[in-house]
Amino acid sequence: MPVTAEDVRSIALSLPRTTEHLVRDRIKFRIRSIVYASLSADETLLGFGYPKEERAALVAAEPDKFLMPVPSDERYNWVRVRLAAIDRAELRELVVDAWRMCVPKKVALEYLTRLDVRHAEDTDAD
């Protein structure tokens, strides 16, 4: 089942220090002034932070899923994904990795440690 803008919002807003903003009819998620994820106006594409040096390989490996940024965004660590082409697990991974590029390492480590503890508790309960 393809993911939606609500799935993006749910994941992004669960991440510490994230705020949501509407800029020129586009929903953007950011840490202070740094945007790490942005929905297209029609909410079919998600732009997200991704290392510049790795994005061409990502797009080449899965061109039906990933797209290069629009020309005005090529100078940034940015790539785009078609939401209809991914599931919620992959969306979570992409959004969390983009968020980690923007927050202090300490904040990311604390968040990921809490997730690991929760996962371990859930596994023990099974």
C-alpha positions in Angstrom: 0.0 0.0 0.0 1.5 3.3 -1.0 2.3 5.9 1.7 0.6 9.2 2.0 1.3 12.7 3.2 -0.2 11.8 6.5 2.3 8.9 6.9 5.1 11.4 6.2 3.7 13.8 8.7 3.3 11.1 11.4 6.9 10.0 11.0 8.4 13.4 10.7 6.6 14.9 13.7 7.6 12.0 15.9 11.2 13.1 15.5 12.7 15.5 18.1 13.0 19.2 17.2 10.9 18.8 14.0 8.5 21.5 13.0 6.1 21.6 10.1 5.6 24.6 7.9 3.5 25.4 4.8 5.6 27.3 2.3 4.2 28.1 -1.1 1.6 25.3 -0.9 4.3 22.8 0.1 4.5 21.0 3.4 8.1 21.2 4.8 9.6 19.5 7.8 12.6 21.2 9.3 15.0 21.5 12.2 15.2 25.3 12.9 15.8 26.7 9.4 17.1 23.5 7.8 14.5 21.6 5.7 15.1 17.9 5.7 11.8 16.7 4.0 9.3 18.4 1.7 6.2 17.2 0.0 5.4 18.3 -3.5 2.3 20.5 -3.9 0.3 17.5 -5.2 1.8 15.3 -2.4 3.0 12.6 -4.7 6.7 13.2 -4.3 8.8 13.7 -1.2 12.1 15.6 -1.4 14.5 14.7 1.4 18.0 15.2 2.6 20.5 12.8 1.0 24.2 13.0 0.5 25.0 14.6 -2.9 27.8 12.2 -3.7 25.5 9.2 -3.4 22.3 10.4 -5.0 23.2 9.7 -8.7 23.8 6.0 -7.8 20.6 5.8 -5.8 18.6 7.3 -8.8 20.4 5.0 -11.3 19.7 1.9 -9.2 16.0 2.6 -8.9 14.9 5.2 -11.4 11.2 4.2 -11.1 11.4 5.1 -7.4 13.9 7.9 -7.0 14.5 11.2 -8.9 17.2 13.8 -8.9 16.3 17.1 -7.3 14.9 19.9 -9.5 17.7 22.0 -10.9 17.3 24.8 -8.3 17.9 22.2 -5.5 20.9 20.4 -7.1 23.3 22.4 -4.9 21.8 20.8 -1.8 22.0 17.4 -0.3 18.7 16.4 -1.7 16.9 13.8 -3.7 13.2 12.9 -4.4 11.1 9.8 -4.1 7.7 8.8 -5.5 5.5 8.1 -2.5 3.5 5.5 -4.5 6.7 3.5 -5.0 7.6 2.9 -1.3 6.1 1.4 1.8 5.9 2.8 5.3 9.1 1.0 6.5 11.2 2.5 3.7 9.6 5.9 4.2 10.6 5.8 7.9 14.1 4.9 7.0 14.4 7.8 4.4 12.9 10.4 6.7 14.9 9.4 9.8 18.1 9.4 7.8 17.4 12.8 6.4 16.5 14.1 9.9 19.8 12.7 11.3 21.7 14.8 8.7 20.2 18.0 10.4 20.2 17.4 14.1 23.1 17.3 16.5 24.6 13.8 16.8 23.7 13.7 20.5 20.0 14.2 19.7 20.0 11.5 17.0 21.8 9.1 19.3 19.3 9.7 22.2 16.4 9.1 19.8 17.8 6.0 18.2 18.7 4.6 21.7 15.1 5.0 22.8 13.9 3.2 19.7 16.3 0.3 20.3 15.0 0.0 23.9 11.4 0.1 22.8 12.1 -2.5 20.1 13.9 -4.8 22.6 10.9 -4.5 25.0 8.5 -5.3 22.2 10.6 -8.3 21.2 10.7 -9.5 24.8 6.9 -9.2 25.1 6.5 -11.6 22.1 
